[in-house]
C-alpha cells in the first residue's frame, strides 16, 4: 500500500522567510555601511538586499492574492479573508502592503537625499515609509506562517513551527535594530537600558511561547537571534571598506558590525521552564512572575558581561569590542571603554522599577497576542 506523501511547506511561506531574512541582512549591512563608509550612493549592495525583500514579498504575495481570488478551488478559498474584492491569506495582504511601501520608498529616498543632503535625518519621511514596510513584511510573514501552521498536522506542523520560531526571531532582530542606539554596551550599566529592553523582548517571548506551544520555544527564538547577530558580527568585517564622508577620526578598513548579541539565552531558558509548569496560573500572576524573572536574570548576566565587553579580553574578532565608527572622536566614552551613566541612585532605581513594570505588562500583552495567534487559520 502506498503511503500518502507528507504535505510540503507552502511556497509562499518560503518566499516570506527569504524576504524577512534579506530585509534583516540588508538592514544590518546598511548600518555597517553607514558606520564604515557613510552614504555614498543609493545603489549599495545593502540597499539592494533590503529592496529585494520588498520586491519578493510584494510580488509573491500579490500573485498569491490574485491566484486565490480567481481560483475555483473552494478549499483554498476557505483559508482566506476578503479585502476590497480580493481573497487571500491575511498575512499575504500585510506582506504585499509592506512590499509596496518598501518599493515606493526607494525613489522617494533617493530624491530626498539629492534634495536635502546625505542622511540629514535618520527618521526622514522616506525612511519612515521603509521602516513601516519592513515591519509589515515581518508581521505578515509571521501571520502567513501561523495560518499554515495552525491548519497543518503532524510533520508539516512541526516544520512550520520551526519556521514560525525563526520568523519570530527575525521580528525580535528587527525590533532591537530600531532601539539599537539605546542598547549599546556603554549604556548597559544604566536603568534606562533595562527599561528599554523590558519594553521589547518579553512581549515577543511570551507571544511565541503561547502561540508555538513548543516546550523550548523561547530558547529556540533567542538561539536564532543570537546566531544571526553572531554571523553578522563575524561576517561583515570580512568586507573591505573605507570612509567617504567626513569627519574621519579613525581609519576604517572594513565594515563595522553591530555589537555582540545580548545575553538573553538564560532568561529565555528559565521562561520556558516557567511557562511549561504554570499553564494553569492566573494570567496576571504568570505575567508578574515571568516579567520579574526575565528582568532579574537578564540583569544578573548582562551587567557583568557588559563589564567584560569593556575589558581587553573582549577586543577580538569573536566578541567584537574593538570595532568603532569612523566618525567617533578619540574623546568619545565609547572609544575609551567607559560606561555612560548620568543617573542618580534614585533615578537608577526608578528606571529599574519601570523596567519591572514594563516587563510584567509586556509579558501580559505577549500572552494575549499568543492566544490570538493560536486562532489564526487564514
Steps between C-alpha positions, in 0.01 A plus 500: 500500500639840400559737792348847453762766430549754775390851407782738424539846650311742271720685252373840612616430856853439369481825300399686818787343694751601233356853490522542878857367506607724212349805673684430826832421329465811284415720798800382704719533191370852440568607859853359471540687170404830663733436794793414272451693176218747536234529236666534158229375259150358501614190310684330785484120537336548840220707348451240227460226765240710681300581189526142372303407813227747404489380139487132597234549768293736286498292182470155659214601730336707226504194274364285783210742555412513129531123458276440803247762390447344159531133595205265495649287781249535784740350757767758417253787531387384845844577644484865391358837593327742265627855457387748232361216290823298514560178690815373664661411832508787749880487514519531121310832505731635773814382317380642169433839660845491660664419169318785326602741778866395479513523121325839508751636751799431271464783244362728775812435711735565206324828420504603866877456526563682172284789620601527869840331523631168624336368817381834632254314724478133584120509525439686178160447330633241250677313781177490701317349201780244459492406870123456493538277195762283671282465810203403281702232320622356831151489651347378175751216476425407860123491442538325163702225669255477790204456268664200334636363830167512682329313215774237465550167675789269579840554337382798297385677815837434666689643201278808492549540875876523447445756225268698727767510772761616247275779370424603860876526559529729197217713642704531821811590298295767321365649823844513659639675191251781553627557856868418443605854595368430853654156551867559419742356755591838652137528622482152653560630852201732489144434608374646173668219303310233695177697473529521121578129464211412731265694272591288197627147571242350743208563265668296224602213729160474670312511169725233351467272803120510484460488121760232431411270791846351457683431823823690427354765269652804678845339507478412131400856405789650696737242351397608149537866601845443650625293205382763251679783684814291542510430126466874436769576760745250351408536133468873432861588602621271221379760247745786427382858553638852541333827603363727225321755716663723760596563767736201520649449847630147450607300200259216426601224258197271525131512581420573865240250628246517779598400851500156657140376553332559834522210746131414479548124479490434877185712562337323204591158636354578842185647345452177305523302824255738668244500218492120477421467872252783551245467219220479759603824676306823488632696200581812701685300763694315231585830329624652825721202585628459143574872458687522829692178422601630157628830635680353802682233300583733211641758743706230676667383178517816285645736762823303557519408130494872415800545731673217314423663163687810619805296593799421272391134494201591278701696242519225241308368199282271713351762735561795267560767764778663296277621213418874489334738254734709287343824629536431874753743653773368734333681791182293464412294808418213266851501354652532848299201628322705764142449610260787446299554814342831591240339728490569870441209737133593528479543123650156444253329731213692344605370157536147637155521656360609165692217334335248732157652435551499122635143506181385674267700275669399175496137610125528555457663159713224348282230655189667354667526158602134519143394575383697197772340287372155598170582331646614168392263222485729198 
